[in-house]
Amino acid sequence: MAHINHYCITGKYYQYLDKINLNIVLSGAATKDLKKIPTSWFKDSTEINISKKNKNFGTLSTHYWIWKNRLDLMNDDEWIGINHYRRFWIKKNVTNIAVSNLKENILREVPTDNDFDIILPEKIFLENLKLSKLIKKGFRNYIKNPGILFDRGKININLHFDLFHGYNLLNTAAEHLEKDDMEDFKNYINSEYSFYPLQIFIAKKKHIIKLYEKTFNWIFKCEKIFSKIELKGYGKERLYDFLAERYFSFFFEKNLKIRTWPYVLLKNEIYEI
């Protein structure tokens, strides 16, 4: 069985993270007070980094740091797992996981029936958007296409992005993808009603390298295109993170054989530790 080299991205210090035997990376470390951060933790402000962009890049600043500073230390066929401070890959069919028993329930080895390239969480589906939210946020969208008011099944990835992160931003960004992706991505965001969320995955280095190369080539272009937009509020502040989340899903579906797998979402108990 192949071992998984796990990384966990967090923007804050939580004591329980010291006890789970993962590589912990502090995200946005360039703007954080490091006095309470363990010296054993990695910080995305060291070596080659874009940590100062964290406010608008979110977890991308840590993905970038892993790409530039850790992947070269691994072989192409080694497996890397990305976790978030509340979301962790777990062993199959394990229930009632909490901080107290998290360590022993983390998935440490790649499943033996490994006829897949990547492990992802289940897709999220977008058709359950409340009518009130659509009316409040989607004026320009339903004026252009009134049918979406009556058929919530028409809430595709592109429309969903318009509603929650800014009108026409995903469309505009798509125009700046590489030629081998541009039309496929446009078709994807306008025809798909679900996507793989969260930017957590388990995959071999060789696939992650390609993902990161394509993603950051595009995201840095987007940063220039949207440089005059005021990025404020939950939906826009981390705009580049949200753009990358949609591209990650597209890349996985276009290029890799996917297997879904359970992860645990830790509840509010972590804030009490």
Sequence and secondary structure as in RCSB ss.txt:
>XXXX:A:sequence
MAHINHYCITGKYYQYLDKINLNIVLSGAATKDLKKIPTSWFKDSTEINISKKNKNFGTLSTHYWIWKNRLDLMN
DDEWIGINHYRRFWIKKNVTNIAVSNLKENILREVPTDNDFDIILPEKIFLENLKLSKLIKKGFRNYIKNPGILF
DRGKININLHFDLFHGYNLLNTAAEHLEKDDMEDFKNYINSEYSFYPLQIFIAKKKHIIKLYEKTFNWIFKCEKI
FSKIELKGYGKERLYDFLAERYFSFFFEKNLKIRTWPYVLLKNEIYEI
>XXXX:A:secstr
  BEEEEEEESS  GGGGGS SEEEETTGGGS  TTS TTSEETTSSS  GGGHHHHTTHHHHHHHHHHTGGGS 
TT EEEEEETTEEEB TT  S  GGGHHHHB  B  SS   SEEE   EE TT  HHHHHHH HHHHHH GGGGT
 GGG  HHHHHHHHH TTHHHHHHTTS HHHHHHHHHHHHH SEE  TT EEEEHHHHHHHHHHHHHHHHHHHHH
TTTS   SHHHHTHHHHHHHHHHHHHHHHHS EEE  EEE  GGGGG 
